[in-house]
Structures are given as C-alpha cells and as structure tokens.
Amino acid sequence: MGTCSTTNHKRDGGQLRIARAKRLLKDSEDAIKQKEHDLRELDTQLQTKTQELLEREHKIHLIESNVTHRQQELDTLEADFRIRQTHQERQKSYQDEATKELSDLEKSLIVERNSVEDLKCQVLGIQSTFVVKEDAIAQKELDIKTREESLQKSTAKVK
C-alpha cells in the first residue's frame, strides 16, 4: 500500500498543481482582461484629451489670428495718429508762421499809418506855408496896386 499511497499522493499533488496552474491561468486571464479594459479606458481618455487638445489648439489659433488682426488694426491706427500728429504739427507751424506774418504786417501798417500821419502834418505845414505865402503875395499885390494907384494919382496931378 505504500506504493499506492505514494502514487495517490503524486496524483493528488499533480492535480493540485494543475488546479493551481488553472487558477493562475484564470487569474492571469482576468488580469489580462482587466489590463485590456484599463487600456480601452486609457485609450478613450487619450482620445478625449486629444480632442480637447485639438479644440484648444484651434481656439489658440483663432485667438492668435484675432491678435494678429487687432495688431494690424493698432498699427494702422498708430500710423494714422502719426500722420494726423504730423499734419497738426505742420498746421501749427503754418499757423505760427501766419501769426508772425500778421504781426509783422500789423507793425508795418502802424509804421505806414504813422508815416501817413507825418505826411499829413507835412502837407498841412506846406499848406499853411502856402496860405501864408499867398497872403503875403496878396498883400504885396495890394501894396503894388495901392502904389500904382497912388502913382497914377500923383501922375495925374502932375499933368
């Protein structure tokens, strides 16, 4: 019986090993199925994150395009501002120049008015002198006429 019992023991040991191997195989299969499930879940998450990334990249591209467009608008506005500022500076320069010319003309007008007033005074002086000389001439003519009459009367008495 000793031999049988050893054989039974070997058989029982072999069945235990088989059962253990089957359990390990099932556990391995379950682990593989769990890993496959986990991989599918990770793949789904990866696809979701990839889609989110693509959407974010698209949004970033739209924002960058908007920023580029706004920068171009800003550059245009700055150029317009510089043009207007230059135009205003020129206008101010022209205005300053015109104001100086007007001031110079006003000064020249004052000088000319003073000159005209001086000429008027000179004309009045000449006219006064002329009137005085006319009066003197008239007086001399009167004196001459008076002498002529006196002379004629004297000549008439002598005859």
Phi and psi restraints in degrees (value plus and minus 20) as a CYANA .aco file:
   2 GLY   PHI     -80.3   -40.3
   2 GLY   PSI     -55.8   -15.8
   3 THR   PHI     -92.1   -52.1
   3 THR   PSI     -60.4   -20.4
   4 CYS   PHI     -83.2   -43.2
   4 CYS   PSI     -63.5   -23.5
   5 SER   PHI     -84.9   -44.9
   5 SER   PSI     -53.5   -13.5
   6 THR   PHI     -89.9   -49.9
   6 THR   PSI     -59.4   -19.4
   7 THR   PHI     -86.7   -46.7
   7 THR   PSI     -63.9   -23.9
   8 ASN   PHI     -82.0   -42.0
   8 ASN   PSI     -61.4   -21.4
   9 HIS   PHI     -83.8   -43.8
   9 HIS   PSI     -59.7   -19.7
  10 LYS   PHI     -87.0   -47.0
  10 LYS   PSI     -60.0   -20.0
  11 ARG   PHI     -85.7   -45.7
  11 ARG   PSI     -64.2   -24.2
  12 ASP   PHI     -82.8   -42.8
  12 ASP   PSI     -59.3   -19.3
  13 GLY   PHI     -86.2   -46.2
  13 GLY   PSI     -57.1   -17.1
  14 GLY   PHI     -88.9   -48.9
  14 GLY   PSI     -57.9   -17.9
  15 GLN   PHI     -89.8   -49.8
  15 GLN   PSI     -56.5   -16.5
  16 LEU   PHI     -83.7   -43.7
  16 LEU   PSI     -61.8   -21.8
  17 ARG   PHI     -85.7   -45.7
  17 ARG   PSI     -60.0   -20.0
  18 ILE   PHI     -84.3   -44.3
  18 ILE   PSI     -65.8   -25.8
  19 ALA   PHI     -81.8   -41.8
  19 ALA   PSI     -62.5   -22.5
  20 ARG   PHI     -83.8   -43.8
  20 ARG   PSI     -62.1   -22.1
  21 ALA   PHI     -85.2   -45.2
  21 ALA   PSI     -59.6   -19.6
  22 LYS   PHI     -84.9   -44.9
  22 LYS   PSI     -62.3   -22.3
  23 ARG   PHI     -82.1   -42.1
  23 ARG   PSI     -63.7   -23.7
  24 LEU   PHI     -82.9   -42.9
  24 LEU   PSI     -61.3   -21.3
  25 LEU   PHI     -82.9   -42.9
  25 LEU   PSI     -64.8   -24.8
  26 LYS   PHI     -84.8   -44.8
  26 LYS   PSI     -63.2   -23.2
  27 ASP   PHI     -81.5   -41.5
  27 ASP   PSI     -60.4   -20.4
  28 SER   PHI     -85.6   -45.6
  28 SER   PSI     -62.4   -22.4
  29 GLU   PHI     -83.3   -43.3
  29 GLU   PSI     -63.6   -23.6
  30 ASP   PHI     -81.7   -41.7
  30 ASP   PSI     -61.3   -21.3
  31 ALA   PHI     -84.8   -44.8
  31 ALA   PSI     -61.0   -21.0
  32 ILE   PHI     -83.4   -43.4
  32 ILE   PSI     -65.4   -25.4
  33 LYS   PHI     -80.4   -40.4
  33 LYS   PSI     -61.8   -21.8
  34 GLN   PHI     -83.3   -43.3
  34 GLN   PSI     -62.7   -22.7
  35 LYS   PHI     -84.4   -44.4
  35 LYS   PSI     -60.9   -20.9
  36 GLU   PHI     -83.5   -43.5
  36 GLU   PSI     -61.8   -21.8
  37 HIS   PHI     -81.6   -41.6
  37 HIS   PSI     -66.1   -26.1
  38 ASP   PHI     -80.8   -40.8
  38 ASP   PSI     -61.2   -21.2
  39 LEU   PHI     -83.2   -43.2
  39 LEU   PSI     -62.8   -22.8
  40 ARG   PHI     -82.4   -42.4
  40 ARG   PSI     -61.5   -21.5
  41 GLU   PHI     -83.1   -43.1
  41 GLU   PSI     -64.7   -24.7
  42 LEU   PHI     -83.5   -43.5
  42 LEU   PSI     -59.4   -19.4
  43 ASP   PHI     -83.2   -43.2
  43 ASP   PSI     -62.0   -22.0
  44 THR   PHI     -82.0   -42.0
  44 THR   PSI     -65.1   -25.1
  45 GLN   PHI     -82.0   -42.0
  45 GLN   PSI     -61.4   -21.4
  46 LEU   PHI     -82.6   -42.6
  46 LEU   PSI     -63.4   -23.4
  47 GLN   PHI     -83.0   -43.0
  47 GLN   PSI     -62.0   -22.0
  48 THR   PHI     -82.7   -42.7
  48 THR   PSI     -67.2   -27.2
  49 LYS   PHI     -85.6   -45.6
  49 LYS   PSI     -58.3   -18.3
  50 THR   PHI     -82.5   -42.5
  50 THR   PSI     -63.3   -23.3
  51 GLN   PHI     -83.4   -43.4
  51 GLN   PSI     -63.1   -23.1
  52 GLU   PHI     -80.8   -40.8
  52 GLU   PSI     -61.8   -21.8
  53 LEU   PHI     -82.3   -42.3
  53 LEU   PSI     -64.4   -24.4
  54 LEU   PHI     -82.3   -42.3
  54 LEU   PSI     -61.5   -21.5
  55 GLU   PHI     -84.1   -44.1
  55 GLU   PSI     -62.0   -22.0
  56 ARG   PHI     -85.4   -45.4
  56 ARG   PSI     -61.7   -21.7
  57 GLU   PHI     -81.6   -41.6
  57 GLU   PSI     -59.3   -19.3
  58 HIS   PHI     -84.2   -44.2
  58 HIS   PSI     -64.0   -24.0
  59 LYS   PHI     -82.0   -42.0
  59 LYS   PSI     -62.7   -22.7
  60 ILE   PHI     -81.2   -41.2
  60 ILE   PSI     -62.5   -22.5
  61 HIS   PHI     -82.0   -42.0
  61 HIS   PSI     -63.4   -23.4
  62 LEU   PHI     -82.5   -42.5
  62 LEU   PSI     -62.9   -22.9
  63 ILE   PHI     -84.5   -44.5
  63 ILE   PSI     -64.0   -24.0
  64 GLU   PHI     -81.6   -41.6
  64 GLU   PSI     -61.5   -21.5
  65 SER   PHI     -82.7   -42.7
  65 SER   PSI     -62.4   -22.4
  66 ASN   PHI     -83.8   -43.8
  66 ASN   PSI     -62.7   -22.7
  67 VAL   PHI     -83.1   -43.1
  67 VAL   PSI     -63.3   -23.3
  68 THR   PHI     -81.2   -41.2
  68 THR   PSI     -64.8   -24.8
  69 HIS   PHI     -82.4   -42.4
  69 HIS   PSI     -66.0   -26.0
  70 ARG   PHI     -84.0   -44.0
  70 ARG   PSI     -57.7   -17.7
  71 GLN   PHI     -84.1   -44.1
  71 GLN   PSI     -60.3   -20.3
  72 GLN   PHI     -83.1   -43.1
  72 GLN   PSI     -62.5   -22.5
  73 GLU   PHI     -81.8   -41.8
  73 GLU   PSI     -62.7   -22.7
  74 LEU   PHI     -83.0   -43.0
  74 LEU   PSI     -63.6   -23.6
  75 ASP   PHI     -80.0   -40.0
  75 ASP   PSI     -62.3   -22.3
  76 THR   PHI     -83.3   -43.3
  76 THR   PSI     -64.6   -24.6
  77 LEU   PHI     -83.4   -43.4
  77 LEU   PSI     -60.7   -20.7
  78 GLU   PHI     -84.3   -44.3
  78 GLU   PSI     -61.1   -21.1
  79 ALA   PHI     -83.7   -43.7
  79 ALA   PSI     -64.4   -24.4
  80 ASP   PHI     -80.3   -40.3
  80 ASP   PSI     -61.2   -21.2
  81 PHE   PHI     -82.7   -42.7
  81 PHE   PSI     -65.0   -25.0
  82 ARG   PHI     -82.7   -42.7
  82 ARG   PSI     -59.9   -19.9
  83 ILE   PHI     -83.4   -43.4
  83 ILE   PSI     -66.4   -26.4
  84 ARG   PHI     -83.1   -43.1
  84 ARG   PSI     -61.2   -21.2
  85 GLN   PHI     -83.2   -43.2
  85 GLN   PSI     -63.5   -23.5
  86 THR   PHI     -82.9   -42.9
  86 THR   PSI     -62.3   -22.3
  87 HIS   PHI     -81.9   -41.9
  87 HIS   PSI     -63.4   -23.4
  88 GLN   PHI     -84.5   -44.5
  88 GLN   PSI     -59.2   -19.2
  89 GLU   PHI     -84.2   -44.2
  89 GLU   PSI     -61.2   -21.2
  90 ARG   PHI     -83.9   -43.9
  90 ARG   PSI     -64.6   -24.6
  91 GLN   PHI     -79.8   -39.8
  91 GLN   PSI     -62.0   -22.0
  92 LYS   PHI     -83.8   -43.8
  92 LYS   PSI     -62.5   -22.5
  93 SER   PHI     -82.1   -42.1
  93 SER   PSI     -65.9   -25.9
  94 TYR   PHI     -82.2   -42.2
  94 TYR   PSI     -61.3   -21.3
  95 GLN   PHI     -84.5   -44.5
  95 GLN   PSI     -64.0   -24.0
  96 ASP   PHI     -81.5   -41.5
  96 ASP   PSI     -62.2   -22.2
  97 GLU   PHI     -84.6   -44.6
  97 GLU   PSI     -63.5   -23.5
  98 ALA   PHI     -85.4   -45.4
  98 ALA   PSI     -59.1   -19.1
  99 THR   PHI     -83.4   -43.4
  99 THR   PSI     -61.8   -21.8
 100 LYS   PHI     -84.7   -44.7
 100 LYS   PSI     -64.5   -24.5
 101 GLU   PHI     -81.3   -41.3
 101 GLU   PSI     -62.0   -22.0
 102 LEU   PHI     -83.0   -43.0
 102 LEU   PSI     -63.1   -23.1
 103 SER   PHI     -81.5   -41.5
 103 SER   PSI     -64.2   -24.2
 104 ASP   PHI     -82.6   -42.6
 104 ASP   PSI     -61.2   -21.2
 105 LEU   PHI     -85.5   -45.5
 105 LEU   PSI     -59.5   -19.5
 106 GLU   PHI     -82.7   -42.7
 106 GLU   PSI     -61.6   -21.6
 107 LYS   PHI     -83.9   -43.9
 107 LYS   PSI     -63.1   -23.1
 108 SER   PHI     -83.3   -43.3
 108 SER   PSI     -59.1   -19.1
 109 LEU   PHI     -82.4   -42.4
 109 LEU   PSI     -62.8   -22.8
 110 ILE   PHI     -82.1   -42.1
 110 ILE   PSI     -64.4   -24.4
 111 VAL   PHI     -81.7   -41.7
 111 VAL   PSI     -64.9   -24.9
 112 GLU   PHI     -84.1   -44.1
 112 GLU   PSI     -61.4   -21.4
 113 ARG   PHI     -81.3   -41.3
 113 ARG   PSI     -64.3   -24.3
 114 ASN   PHI     -81.6   -41.6
 114 ASN   PSI     -60.5   -20.5
 115 SER   PHI     -83.9   -43.9
 115 SER   PSI     -62.1   -22.1
 116 VAL   PHI     -82.8   -42.8
 116 VAL   PSI     -62.4   -22.4
 117 GLU   PHI     -82.8   -42.8
 117 GLU   PSI     -61.3   -21.3
 118 ASP   PHI     -81.0   -41.0
 118 ASP   PSI     -63.7   -23.7
 119 LEU   PHI     -83.8   -43.8
 119 LEU   PSI     -59.6   -19.6
 120 LYS   PHI     -80.5   -40.5
 120 LYS   PSI     -64.4   -24.4
 121 CYS   PHI     -81.8   -41.8
 121 CYS   PSI     -63.1   -23.1
 122 GLN   PHI     -82.6   -42.6
 122 GLN   PSI     -62.7   -22.7
 123 VAL   PHI     -81.9   -41.9
 123 VAL   PSI     -64.0   -24.0
 124 LEU   PHI     -81.8   -41.8
 124 LEU   PSI     -60.5   -20.5
 125 GLY   PHI     -82.4   -42.4
 125 GLY   PSI     -64.1   -24.1
 126 ILE   PHI     -85.0   -45.0
 126 ILE   PSI     -62.6   -22.6
 127 GLN   PHI     -82.0   -42.0
 127 GLN   PSI     -62.7   -22.7
 128 SER   PHI     -81.1   -41.1
 128 SER   PSI     -65.4   -25.4
 129 THR   PHI     -81.7   -41.7
 129 THR   PSI     -61.6   -21.6
 130 PHE   PHI     -82.0   -42.0
 130 PHE   PSI     -64.4   -24.4
 131 VAL   PHI     -82.9   -42.9
 131 VAL   PSI     -63.8   -23.8
 132 VAL   PHI     -81.9   -41.9
 132 VAL   PSI     -63.3   -23.3
 133 LYS   PHI     -87.9   -47.9
 133 LYS   PSI     -59.1   -19.1
 134 GLU   PHI     -81.2   -41.2
 134 GLU   PSI     -63.9   -23.9
 135 ASP   PHI     -81.0   -41.0
 135 ASP   PSI     -62.0   -22.0
 136 ALA   PHI     -84.8   -44.8
 136 ALA   PSI     -62.0   -22.0
 137 ILE   PHI     -85.1   -45.1
 137 ILE   PSI     -64.0   -24.0
 138 ALA   PHI     -81.6   -41.6
 138 ALA   PSI     -60.1   -20.1
 139 GLN   PHI     -84.9   -44.9
 139 GLN   PSI     -62.2   -22.2
 140 LYS   PHI     -86.0   -46.0
 140 LYS   PSI     -61.2   -21.2
 141 GLU   PHI     -81.8   -41.8
 141 GLU   PSI     -60.6   -20.6
 142 LEU   PHI     -83.7   -43.7
 142 LEU   PSI     -63.6   -23.6
 143 ASP   PHI     -81.2   -41.2
 143 ASP   PSI     -63.5   -23.5
 144 ILE   PHI     -84.1   -44.1
 144 ILE   PSI     -64.2   -24.2
 145 LYS   PHI     -82.5   -42.5
 145 LYS   PSI     -62.9   -22.9
 146 THR   PHI     -82.4   -42.4
 146 THR   PSI     -62.0   -22.0
 147 ARG   PHI     -86.3   -46.3
 147 ARG   PSI     -60.7   -20.7
 148 GLU   PHI     -82.7   -42.7
 148 GLU   PSI     -64.1   -24.1
 149 GLU   PHI     -83.8   -43.8
 149 GLU   PSI     -62.6   -22.6
 150 SER   PHI     -83.0   -43.0
 150 SER   PSI     -60.6   -20.6
 151 LEU   PHI     -87.6   -47.6
 151 LEU   PSI     -61.0   -21.0
 152 GLN   PHI     -85.7   -45.7
 152 GLN   PSI     -60.6   -20.6
 153 LYS   PHI     -85.4   -45.4
 153 LYS   PSI     -60.7   -20.7
 154 SER   PHI     -87.3   -47.3
 154 SER   PSI     -59.7   -19.7
 155 THR   PHI     -89.0   -49.0
 155 THR   PSI     -55.9   -15.9
 156 ALA   PHI     -90.3   -50.3
 156 ALA   PSI     -54.4   -14.4
 157 LYS   PHI     -91.8   -51.8
 157 LYS   PSI     -55.6   -15.6
 158 VAL   PHI     -92.2   -52.2
 158 VAL   PSI     -48.6    -8.6
